């Protein structure tokens, strides 16, 4: 939303000699990609402090920069034009990040229409994309780009709200208790969608999956009294979130008791998924281009939101038929005579098992899984990796390739169960080996946690 620097300063209780009527055309925390006329927020990251890049941001066209009052001591020579600085009170650990979030919350309040927040341990980005795709057939929708779902990304998405938008669909992520509650205070969602609860980020949850479920429940707790929750009836933890608010819940799932459910599911391999959706006594056939039966749940969440928004099943079906896989989220590539499923953006045990099953539903001479280490699994990491390796072997994966760290346990378990399996300590070694070992007619899945950068192995394999 375009605001003058004066309006922004009033909201943030900020000080400065800036030009009150100059307008911010956008908002950024990255001096490298900032566009002309955008307002730069000098937030502190894990590795860098945005205050070190204020000069670069202004040189690259920023209209002004939001900085801490304590930035530059009174006796320090001026490094930038003081008329380009909005100074916010130093009353918290990262006052500039707090200012970004405060401004985003004010914009959300001013805009005042429906915000739909999506969370889940696996597949939340795909679910968010599916919901936005369906609603866009009827409404003007703002959606989170990519997976900008944390304390930095969510505010930047909300600041893109414009009066013309009729609904916003945002994604909320977390790896610690309390994060979703904090994000919900910024976004103030009217509707909440919870897709699933799975063993992810376990190193931050001493109570295990129960703690993860409680963290996801924070989104439901944040709803207003007239808010609505869309809950996955197939997930026992998520289904339990309906207690006490059942009159404000729309359930979805394969479970036939769900208000929006699926039957007659047919896995078409690389051709996608076909199923019949039922809602409010009506049925319609749904065809997805997405790979894997687990995407039925994501589509049902979108249908549930669409129907509750006044759309017909036919409208929802038509919109979902055009939904494409997201970046590194089940993308299909053909190279060297093999079919590649690039699902390398992130991974966890449940998501990996689901994608293995999806791969095995395809027709191929060999099914190969390139599985990178899954991070943040805490003390259970080795056991969870091993369980995934056993799943691959028992389901009939022809070749298992483990990459980095704990993936060694995955390889060992797969080998013990009779599968051919090999481990590489680096993505570069894996990529070079795959170039010599993948044959025409193979179907290959690439999947790993973000920090493994498994796309590097894929890039080596795909190189001409």
Secondary structure, 3 states (H helix, E strand, C coil): CCEEHHHHHHHHCCECCCCCCCEECEEECCCCCCCCCEEEECCECCCCEHHHHHHHHHHCCCCEEEEECCCCCCCCCCCCCHHHEEEECCCCCCHHHHHHHHHHHHHHHHHCCEEEEEECCCCHHHHHHHHHHHHCCCCCEEECCCCCCCCCHHHHHHCCCCCCCCEEEEECCCCCCCHHHHHHHHHCCCEEEECCCCCCCHHHCCCCHHHHHHHHHHHHHCCCCCCEEEEECCCHHHHHCCCCCHHHEEEEECCCCCCEEEEEEEECHHHCEEEEEEECCEEEEEEECCCCCHHHHHHHHHHHHHHHCCCCHHHHHHHHCCCCCECCECEEEEECCEEEEECCCCCCHHHHHHHHHHHHCCCCCCEEEEEECCCCCHHHHHHHHHHHHHHHHHHCCCEEEEECCCHHHHHHHHHHCCCEEEEECCHHHHHHHHHHHCCCCCEEEEECCHHHCCHHHHHHHHCC
